[in-house]
Amino acid sequence: MHRQEILDHVRNIILATNSGLFPDDVSEFASMTYDLGMDSFHLESMISRLKDEVADIEFTPWYIKASRRGHDTVGSLVDFIDERLSRTASVSTAQPRASDISPAGPGELDVEVA
């Protein structure tokens, strides 16, 4: 999933969980609490839907960092999700596949003797 797709998905979820907002309100730089007026109920609803629809990510680190520094912007959440999805993809591609493993059993070396 590309960053723009994540941004569009997050916007749609924010709009679905907070009916008083208009699409133009949900910019990448909008603070969820200050600009969009989201309270803890809205944030929890949004995070639950993100877990279900985008990825099963632990959002607590973002929430703590964003609330402490006042950086609870739509863009910071999108960046957080994008980073986590990239990590997950790189970890899954870094795992050895059965085709990458030598046919020699454990403790055996595949050595040619002349």
N, C-alpha and C positions, 0 to 999 in steps of 0.2 A: 504494500500500500504506500503510495507516494504522499508527501507532505500535504499537497493540495487536497487530496482525497480525505485525509485525516481532518484537515481544516473544515472542509465542507460537512463532514460527518459530525464534527463537534458543534458546528453552527446549528445544524438541523436538530441535534439533541437539545441544545440550549433553548432553541425556539420552541421545541415540543414540551420542555419541562417548565417553561416560563411564558405563559400565553400573553403576557402584557408587553412583550418585546416585538419589535419589527425587524426584519432581516437586515436593514441598514444599521441597526443599533449594534449588531454583533460583529464588530470589527476585530481584527487580530490584536489590536492594541487596547481593546476595552477591558477594564478591570471587571471581573465577574461580580465582585461585591459592591464596588463603588459606582461603576458606570451602569451595570446591568441590574443592580439591586437584588442579586441572588443571595438568599439566606442559606443556612445549613441544610434545610430541607431540599431546596433546589439543587445545591451542590451534590448532596447524597443521591438524589434521583438521577442527576446527570452522570455521576460516576458509576452508578449501578448499570445504567444503560450502556455506557462505554465499555464496561467489563463484558457485558453480554454481546454487544454488537461489534466491537472493534478487536479487543484482545483482553485476555484475563491478566491484567497488569495490577500490581499493587500500587495504588495511587497515594498512599500515605506520605511517602517522601516528597512528592510534589506539593501536596496540601500543606505540609509543615513548612517547607521552604517558601512557598508562595504566600502563606499567611503571615509568616514572620517578617518578610521583607516587603510586603505589600505588592508582590509581583504576581497576583492572581489573574493574569491576563489570559485571554483566549489563546494567544500565540504561545505563551509559556507552557500551557497544557498541551498544545499541539506538538511543540518541540519535545516535551517529555515523552509523549506517546511515540513519536517518530523515533526517538533515541532508543526506547525500550524495544520497539519492534525491530529496529536494526540490530540490536544486541541479540535478540532471540533468533533472528535469521542467521547471523554470523555464527552463533553457537551451534545451531542445527547443521550448518554446512561444514563446521569444523569437526564434527563428530565423525570418527572413522566408520566407513561403510563396510559391509561384508566383503565387497569386491576389492577394498583397499588393504585387507588383511592378508598376510602371507599364508600360503597353505600349510606351512610348517606348524606343527603343534606347539604348545607351550614348552619352553625349554629346549626345543629343537632348533638348530640353525640350518638354514638352507645354503649349504656350502658344497661347491664342486671340488672333488678330489682328483688330482691329476695322476 
